[in-house]
Amino acid sequence: MDYTINKLAKLAGVSSRTLRYYEEIDLLSPSRMSTNGYRIYTQQEIDRLQQILFYRELGVSLEKIKNILLSEDFDRKKTLKSHLSVLLERRKQLNLLIDNVKKTMKFMEGKIVMSNQEKFKGFLKKMVDDNECEYGDEIRKKYGNASVDFFNKKILDMSKERYIELEKLTDELNITLKAAFEQGDPSSELAKKACELHKKWLCFYWNNCTKEAHIGLTQMYVDDPRFTAYYDKIEVGCAKFLRDAVYVYYK
């Protein structure tokens, strides 16, 4: 069955404007134009849109989706299995959060005893899952499965007090990095302090932060747009400044 742009938009739960934008960036184009000028989509385009929406739901950027779908080794069945695996993991995470809320309500009613570790378990699991979804492939390729699994375990085993300490350290790091960036000198004392705080922050996740690993990670902040965007929320250019400061710090 063929669909016009309006019918496909209604079927997929997206706007016609979204479909036109996908066409503009060569992500999804209609099969043909009808004699009266309507965009016509066939089953092939419908299946492709489904894949796009799956990836969007998982937080993948449009540019990356485009590269994936245009890849010569793209396998739709294999990709669907991957989507299913992620969605099942999300369901597991949601079930954990639901269970956490129910337990908290019973705890507040005095019906059960609930440890601080139990209260944070669902949130820590979400932190791990979100990180895996966003950066898992890259960090596993760069640092190996064993290191990433260790990193995940450290988060899941984190106590409430340790979590609060991490939050405070994160705030201090960001404030210091911003102040150092505004000075504009990656060799300044303030930049040095930012590097030391960043190393301390990494040790919350890593077993050992070596010189090579620290430099390599900050280089990845510059090379990968997602990491760059995270640090550039502090100030545009902070990712590159931190990379330069860390290099000077060890030199």
C-alpha positions in Angstrom: 0.0 0.0 0.0 1.3 3.5 -0.9 1.0 6.5 1.4 1.0 10.2 0.8 3.1 12.3 3.2 0.1 13.2 5.3 -1.1 9.6 5.6 2.4 8.4 6.5 2.8 11.2 9.1 -0.4 10.1 10.7 0.5 6.4 10.6 4.0 7.0 12.2 2.9 9.7 14.7 5.2 12.3 13.3 4.6 15.6 11.5 4.6 16.2 7.7 7.3 18.8 8.5 9.5 16.1 10.0 9.2 13.9 6.9 10.0 16.9 4.7 13.1 17.6 6.8 14.2 14.0 6.5 13.9 14.4 2.8 16.0 17.6 2.9 18.9 15.9 4.6 18.6 12.8 2.3 17.6 10.5 5.2 14.2 9.5 3.8 12.9 10.4 0.4 9.5 9.5 -1.2 9.5 6.8 -3.8 8.0 9.2 -6.4 5.9 12.2 -7.0 2.3 11.7 -8.2 0.9 13.5 -11.2 -0.8 16.0 -9.0 2.4 16.7 -7.0 1.9 14.5 -3.9 4.9 12.7 -2.3 4.3 8.9 -2.5 5.9 6.5 0.0 6.0 2.7 -0.6 6.6 -0.1 1.8 10.4 0.3 1.5 10.2 3.9 2.8 7.8 2.9 5.5 10.3 0.2 6.8 13.1 2.7 6.6 11.1 5.3 8.6 10.5 2.6 11.2 14.3 2.1 11.6 14.8 5.9 11.8 12.2 6.2 14.6 13.7 3.2 16.5 17.1 4.9 16.5 15.6 8.3 17.4 13.9 6.7 20.4 17.3 5.4 21.5 18.7 8.9 21.3 20.9 8.4 18.2 21.6 11.6 16.2 20.1 12.0 12.7 23.6 12.2 11.2 24.6 8.9 12.8 21.4 7.2 11.7 22.0 8.3 8.2 25.5 6.8 8.3 24.2 3.5 9.8 21.4 3.1 7.2 23.7 3.9 4.3 26.4 1.5 5.5 27.0 -1.4 3.1 26.9 -4.0 5.9 23.5 -2.7 7.3 21.4 -5.7 8.3 17.8 -4.9 9.1 17.1 -8.2 11.0 20.3 -7.9 13.0 19.5 -4.2 13.8 16.0 -5.1 14.9 17.5 -7.7 17.3 19.8 -5.0 18.6 16.8 -2.6 19.1 14.9 -5.4 21.0 17.8 -6.0 23.3 18.1 -2.3 24.2 14.3 -2.0 24.7 14.2 -5.1 26.9 17.0 -3.5 29.0 15.0 -0.3 29.2 12.0 -2.3 30.4 14.2 -3.9 33.0 15.3 -0.4 34.1 11.8 0.9 34.3 10.7 -2.2 36.3 13.5 -1.5 38.7 12.5 2.2 39.0 8.8 1.2 39.5 9.9 -1.3 42.2 12.0 1.4 43.8 9.1 3.8 44.0 6.7 1.1 45.4 9.3 0.2 48.1 9.8 3.9 48.9 6.1 4.4 49.4 5.9 1.4 51.7 9.0 2.6 53.6 7.3 6.0 54.1 4.2 4.2 55.4 6.4 2.4 57.9 5.6 -1.0 56.4 9.2 -2.0 55.4 12.8 -1.1 56.2 14.7 0.3 53.2 18.4 0.9 53.0 19.9 3.9 51.4 21.5 1.6 48.8 18.1 0.3 47.8 16.8 3.9 47.5 19.4 4.8 44.9 19.7 1.4 43.1 17.2 2.4 40.3 18.8 5.7 39.7 22.3 4.3 39.5 21.1 1.6 37.1 19.6 4.4 34.9 22.9 6.2 34.9 24.7 3.1 33.7 22.2 2.3 31.0 22.1 5.8 29.7 25.9 5.9 29.5 26.0 2.5 27.7 23.3 3.7 25.2 25.1 7.0 24.4 28.8 6.1 24.6 29.0 2.3 25.1 30.4 1.3 21.7 33.1 4.0 21.7 34.4 3.5 25.2 34.3 -0.3 24.9 36.4 -0.2 21.7 38.8 2.3 23.3 39.2 0.8 26.8 37.9 -2.8 26.5 35.0 -4.6 28.0 36.7 -5.4 31.3 37.4 -1.7 32.1 33.8 -0.6 31.1 32.3 -3.4 33.2 34.4 -2.4 36.1 33.3 1.2 35.6 29.6 0.1 35.6 30.0 -2.0 38.7 31.6 1.0 40.6 28.5 3.1 39.8 26.0 0.3 40.8 27.8 -0.2 44.1 28.0 3.5 44.9 26.7 4.5 48.3 24.5 7.5 48.9 27.4 9.3 50.6 29.7 8.5 47.7 27.1 9.7 45.2 26.7 13.1 47.0 30.5 13.4 47.1 30.6 12.8 43.3 27.9 15.4 42.7 29.9 18.0 44.7 33.1 17.2 42.9 31.3 17.5 39.5 30.1 21.0 40.4 33.5 22.1 41.6 35.2 20.7 38.5 32.8 22.5 36.2 33.1 25.8 38.1 36.9 25.6 38.1 37.1 24.6 34.4 34.9 27.5 33.4 37.0 30.0 35.4 40.2 28.5 33.9 38.7 28.7 30.4 37.8 32.4 30.9 41.4 33.1 31.8 42.4 31.5 28.5 45.7 29.9 29.6 45.8 26.1 29.7 49.1 26.3 31.7 47.7 28.5 34.5 47.4 27.3 38.1 43.6 27.3 37.7 43.9 25.1 34.7 46.2 22.8 36.6 43.6 22.6 39.4 40.9 21.8 36.8 43.0 18.9 35.5 43.6 17.5 39.1 39.8 17.7 39.8 39.1 16.0 36.5 41.5 13.2 37.3 39.9 12.9 40.8 36.5 12.8 39.1 37.6 10.0 36.7 38.8 7.9 39.7 35.2 7.7 40.8 34.7 5.5 37.8 38.1 4.1 36.9 40.4 1.9 38.9 43.5 3.8 37.8 43.8 6.9 35.8 47.1 6.8 34.0 48.7 9.7 32.1 48.0 8.0 28.7 44.4 7.2 29.6 43.7 10.8 30.8 45.2 12.4 27.7 43.5 9.9 25.4 40.1 10.5 27.0 40.3 14.3 26.7 41.3 13.9 23.1 38.2 11.9 22.6 36.2 14.8 24.1 37.4 16.8 21.1 37.1 14.1 18.5 33.5 13.0 19.4 30.8 15.6 19.0 28.7 14.1 21.8 31.5 14.5 24.3 32.3 17.9 22.9 28.7 19.0 23.4 28.7 17.9 27.0 31.7 20.1 28.0 30.8 22.9 25.7 27.6 23.3 27.7 29.9 24.9 30.3 31.4 27.3 27.8 31.9 26.7 24.0 35.4 25.6 23.6 35.8 24.0 27.0 36.4 20.5 25.6 39.4 21.6 23.6 40.7 23.8 26.5 40.5 20.8 28.9 42.4 18.6 26.3 45.1 21.3 26.0 45.3 21.8 29.7 45.7 18.1 30.4 48.4 17.8 27.8 50.3 20.7 29.5 49.6 19.3 32.9 51.5 16.1 32.2 54.2 17.7 30.0 
